[in-house]
Amino acid sequence: MDIRSRPFETGKFWGWICTGGRKIYPSQPGGPPVAREYGCCAKIGDSIGVLFEFKNNNGNLSFFKNGSPLGVCFNNIPNGSYFPTACLYYGEV
């Protein structure tokens, strides 16, 4: 993948837009991204945490803000290889 590509356009991206309080994920396997409300917005000085775990070959992805859980953001993520990233910018912010 080109370093200038946008990960959420790969169809294999599940994440939290922490500056906008929304989660983003593929509309279908390999499909274009969809954004929905999730959690709250982060601001300067906040600490962000992530928990990505697999149980019985199904992934669950949760986020934390200042140590407080925001709840499960995604479940049933397919088994595979993933590359954790963090981005504090999104085009509409």
N, C-alpha and C positions, 0 to 999 in steps of 0.2 A: 504494500500500500504506500502511496506517495505521502511524504511527511506533511504536505500541504492539504491533504484530504481532510474531510470533516467526518470523524468517526461515526456520528449518528446517521450518516447517509450510507453506511455499509450494510444496513439491514441486520446487523449483529450487535447492536448497542443498546444497553439498558442503563440509564443513569438518572441523576437528579440535577436539575438546573437550580443550584442552591441560591443564586441571586434572584431567581424568579419564582421560587416555590412550586416548581412543576417537575414531573418526571417525564422522561422521553424514552421511547421504545419503538421497535418495529411494529408496523400495523399488522403485519403477517410475517412469517419466516422469510427473510430476505427482502421484505417490503419497505416502503418509505416510512420515515419516522412519524410518530404521533406524540403530542404533548398533552398531559392532563395534570390537574392540580394534585400536589402532594406536599405534605409537611408545611413548612413555613419558609420565609426568606432568611438568608444569612446576611450578615453585615460585617464590616471591618472589625476584627478582634475576635470573632467567633471561631471556635474549633469545630472542625467537621470530622466525623468518623464514619467508617463503613464496615459492615460485616457481610461477607459473601461466603455462604456455606452450602455444601451439597449433602443431601441426605437421600439415599435410595435413588441416586442419579438425577435428582431434581434440585436445581439451585434456588436459593432464596437470597435476596439482596435487600439489606436494610441500611439506613443511614442514621447518624446521630448528630445532634447539634449541641455543643457545649456539654457533652456527656449524656444528654437526655435522648432516649430513643424516639425516633419519629415514626416507628412502626415498619412493618414489612412493606417495601416499595414494590417489589416484584417477587413472584413465586413461580415455580415450574419453569425456570430457565433451563434450557436443554444442556445436558452434559457436554463439556468441551473445554477447549483452552481459552482463557480470557486474560486480558491485560488491563489491570486497574489503572485508571487515570483520574486526574482531577482537573476541572476547568472552572474558572470563576468568571467566565465571560460567555455571553450568548448574544447573538445578533440583535435582539430586540431590547437589550439592556443598555 
